Amino acid sequence: MSEQTKVKDRFWLYVSGTIFSLLVVIAMVKQSETEKFAPIKQQLEEEAAQMNIRVLN
């Protein structure tokens, strides 16, 4: 009879590594979107501040 060698199942290690990688990629994309649209957001805030003029009688 031959002895069978035990091989560790690394399924959960691969799953956790894949999930972690996806979370990092999503965080990086969200950060780049935030940086890309920052000037537009600033311009919209300035326009809203300019339009917020109260007329006093």
Residue pairs with C-beta under 8 A, 6 or more apart in sequence:
none
